Amino acid sequence: MVKTVTELEKVSKALKLLGDKTRLTIMAILKQRECCVCELLEVFEMSQPSISQHLRKLKDLGLVKEDRRGQWVYYSLNPQSEFYDLIHDILKHIPDQTEKIRKIEDINPTLRCGC
């Protein structure tokens, strides 16, 4: 019984995180490609600290992983997450993010920030 309650609380926490439109959109983008913070800034009208805060919350629960390359950090979905199958199923119902990814690629912010 205790394990069931613990598992339910963990799933509830994951779903609460994904209940935020920005975090859900970030997850949908990361399903298609890895990104650094400067790339995500191009598709969200918010500050770098705000984007980083969203990513930290997703990382803290293990939904995303980070790959450090020098001073830069790239984020992607974490296939080792206990919630990976759940996330994958949820993201099937989210609109395709190709337009946002195209915007990132057209602007190519990594040239400016040096990622």
TORDRENLO-213478 format. One record per residue: x, y, z of N, C-alpha, C in turn; chain; residue number from 1. Coordinates in pm, whole numbers, plus 50000, padded with zeros to 5 digits. Example, Ala and Ser with C-alpha at 12.3 -4.5 7.8 and 13.67 -1.06 7.14 Angstrom:
2
    n_xx    n_yy    n_zz   ca_xx   ca_yy   ca_zz    c_xx    c_yy    c_zz   kette    nr
   51319   49431   50780   51230   49550   50780   51320   49670   50780       A     1
   51285   49775   50708   51367   49894   50714   51290   50003   50787       A     2
This chain:
115
    n_xx    n_yy    n_zz   ca_xx   ca_yy   ca_zz    c_xx    c_yy    c_zz   kette    nr
   50082   49881   50000   50000   50000   50000   50086   50126   50000       A     1
   50194   50129   50080   50281   50245   50088   50348   50271   49953       A     2
   50392   50163   49887   50456   50179   49756   50357   50237   49656       A     3
   50233   50193   49658   50132   50243   49567   50109   50393   49588       A     4
   50102   50436   49714   50082   50578   49745   50203   50658   49698       A     5
   50323   50606   49723   50445   50674   49680   50448   50688   49529       A     6
   50417   50581   49458   50416   50585   49312   50312   50684   49261       A     7
   50195   50685   49323   50089   50777   49284   50134   50922   49304       A     8
   50202   50948   49413   50252   51083   49439   50356   51124   49335       A     9
   50444   51032   49297   50547   51062   49198   50484   51090   49061       A    10
   50387   51011   49021   50320   51032   48893   50244   51164   48897       A    11
   50180   51191   49010   50107   51317   49026   50200   51436   49010       A    12
   50319   51427   49067   50417   51536   49057   50460   51555   48911       A    13
   50484   51446   48841   50523   51454   48700   50413   51519   48617       A    14
   50290   51480   48643   50177   51537   48568   50157   51685   48600       A    15
   50182   51723   48726   50173   51864   48763   50277   51946   48688       A    16
   50397   51893   48678   50501   51964   48603   50460   51982   48457       A    17
   50402   51877   48401   50362   51883   48260   50233   51962   48240       A    18
   50166   51997   48349   50045   52078   48340   50075   52223   48305       A    19
   50201   52261   48309   50242   52395   48271   50268   52398   48120       A    20
   50206   52491   48050   50215   52498   47904   50360   52511   47856       A    21
   50438   52593   47924   50578   52612   47882   50656   52482   47896       A    22
   50644   52415   48010   50718   52291   48030   50672   52182   47934       A    23
   50543   52177   47908   50492   52078   47814   50545   52105   47674       A    24
   50551   52231   47636   50605   52267   47504   50754   52236   47497       A    25
   50827   52265   47603   50970   52231   47607   50987   52081   47587       A    26
   50908   52001   47656   50917   51855   47641   50888   51812   47497       A    27
   50789   51875   47435   50755   51841   47296   50869   51877   47201       A    28
   50934   51990   47227   51050   52027   47144   51163   51929   47166       A    29
   51188   51895   47293   51298   51803   47323   51271   51662   47272       A    30
   51147   51631   47246   51116   51501   47185   51173   51495   47044       A    31
   51181   51611   46979   51226   51616   46841   51376   51645   46827       A    32
   51432   51720   46926   51576   51750   46919   51624   51801   47053       A    33
   51753   51786   47079   51810   51845   47199   51826   51995   47178       A    34
   51825   52069   47287   51838   52215   47280   51918   52267   47397       A    35
   51982   52381   47376   52040   52455   47488   51944   52567   47523       A    36
   51966   52631   47635   51876   52735   47682   51863   52847   47580       A    37
   51974   52888   47518   51968   53000   47423   51878   52967   47304       A    38
   51868   52840   47267   51778   52802   47158   51632   52811   47203       A    39
   51604   52768   47323   51467   52774   47374   51421   52919   47394       A    40
   51514   53009   47420   51479   53151   47434   51416   53206   47307       A    41
   51449   53149   47193   51398   53197   47065   51249   53168   47047       A    42
   51195   53072   47119   51054   53036   47098   50963   53071   47216       A    43
   51021   53118   47323   50942   53158   47439   50970   53304   47471       A    44
   50869   53376   47504   50886   53517   47541   50909   53526   47692       A    45
   51024   53482   47734   51060   53487   47875   51211   53496   47888       A    46
   51256   53523   48007   51399   53542   48033   51473   53408   48039       A    47
   51603   53418   48026   51688   53299   48037   51674   53234   48174       A    48
   51670   53311   48284   51652   53246   48414   51518   53170   48424       A    49
   51413   53222   48361   51283   53154   48364   51290   53020   48289       A    50
   51350   53021   48171   51366   52896   48095   51450   52798   48176       A    51
   51559   52846   48232   51646   52759   48312   51572   52700   48432       A    52
   51484   52777   48493   51405   52729   48607   51312   52615   48564       A    53
   51246   52632   48449   51160   52526   48396   51242   52398   48371       A    54
   51358   52415   48308   51443   52299   48279   51492   52233   48407       A    55
   51524   52314   48508   51571   52257   48635   51463   52170   48698       A    56
   51339   52217   48695   51230   52138   48752   51213   52007   48677       A    57
   51221   52011   48546   51209   51889   48466   51327   51795   48492       A    58
   51445   51852   48506   51565   51771   48534   51560   51711   48674       A    59
   51516   51789   48772   51510   51740   48910   51422   51617   48923       A    60
   51318   51608   48843   51230   51490   48847   51280   51381   48753       A    61
   51386   51410   48680   51446   51310   48591   51380   51300   48455       A    62
   51297   51397   48419   51228   51392   48290   51319   51431   48175       A    63
   51414   51518   48203   51513   51556   48102   51652   51530   48158       A    64
   51745   51518   48067   51885   51503   48108   51964   51614   48043       A    65
   52079   51641   48101   52165   51744   48045   52297   51683   48003       A    66
   52352   51740   47898   52480   51697   47845   52570   51820   47840       A    67
   52668   51824   47927   52759   51939   47931   52866   51923   47824       A    68
   52880   52030   47748   52984   52036   47644   53060   52166   47666       A    69
   53170   52155   47736   53243   52275   47774   53158   52353   47874       A    70
   53136   52482   47846   53054   52564   47935   52907   52559   47898       A    71
   52869   52489   47794   52731   52484   47747   52662   52356   47790       A    72
   52532   52366   47809   52452   52251   47852   52339   52230   47751       A    73
   52329   52108   47701   52222   52071   47609   52126   51979   47682       A    74
   51998   52000   47660   51893   51924   47726   51822   51834   47626       A    75
   51781   51716   47673   51705   51623   47591   51616   51540   47683       A    76
   51519   51470   47624   51437   51381   47704   51525   51273   47764       A    77
   51490   51229   47881   51566   51126   47949   51499   50990   47928       A    78
   51551   50909   47836   51489   50779   47812   51503   50682   47930       A    79
   51588   50715   48027   51605   50631   48146   51505   50666   48255       A    80
   51427   50773   48235   51331   50816   48335   51224   50711   48357       A    81
   51183   50695   48481   51075   50602   48510   50944   50648   48447       A    82
   50939   50775   48407   50818   50831   48347   50827   50840   48195       A    83
   50933   50786   48137   50954   50803   47993   50835   50753   47910       A    84
   50784   50636   47940   50670   50584   47863   50547   50674   47878       A    85
   50523   50720   47999   50411   50811   48024   50429   50940   47944       A    86
   50548   50998   47949   50577   51122   47876   50559   51100   47727       A    87
   50613   50989   47679   50602   50958   47536   50456   50949   47493       A    88
   50374   50885   47575   50231   50874   47544   50162   51011   47546       A    89
   50194   51094   47643   50134   51227   47652   50174   51311   47531       A    90
   50300   51304   47493   50349   51388   47383   50289   51349   47248       A    91
   50231   51231   47238   50161   51193   47115   50040   51282   47090       A    92
   49990   51345   47195   49869   51426   47187   49899   51576   47179       A    93
   50026   51611   47171   50069   51750   47166   50097   51787   47021       A    94
   50055   51907   46979   50083   51947   46841   50233   51940   46808       A    95
   50261   51909   46685   50398   51903   46635   50468   52037   46657       A    96
   50593   52035   46693   50668   52157   46723   50766   52194   46613       A    97
   50744   52141   46494   50837   52165   46383   50853   52314   46353       A    98
   50746   52391   46362   50755   52534   46334   50850   52603   46433       A    99
   50839   52568   46559   50928   52627   46660   51072   52582   46638       A   100
   51090   52458   46602   51225   52407   46576   51283   52474   46452       A   101
   51202   52495   46351   51248   52565   46231   51293   52707   46267       A   102
   51218   52772   46355   51255   52907   46400   51392   52905   46469       A   103
   51412   52807   46555   51542   52792   46623   51652   52775   46519       A   104
   51629   52689   46423   51733   52660   46324   51757   52778   46230       A   105
   51653   52853   46196   51668   52969   46109   51747   53080   46178       A   106
   51716   53104   46304   51784   53210   46380   51925   53166   46421       A   107
   51939   53039   46449   52066   52977   46488   52134   53054   46602       A   108
   52067   53061   46716   52122   53139   46829   52253   53084   46884       A   109
   52287   52962   46852   52409   52905   46906   52532   52976   46849       A   110
   52518   53041   46733   52629   53119   46680   52660   53241   46768       A   111
   52551   53300   46825   52568   53416   46912   52620   53379   47048       A   112
   52564   53273   47105   52602   53240   47243   52723   53147   47249       A   113
   52762   53091   47135   52882   53008   47132   52861   52864   47173       A   114
   52736   52817   47172   52709   52676   47207   52772   52583   47107       A   115
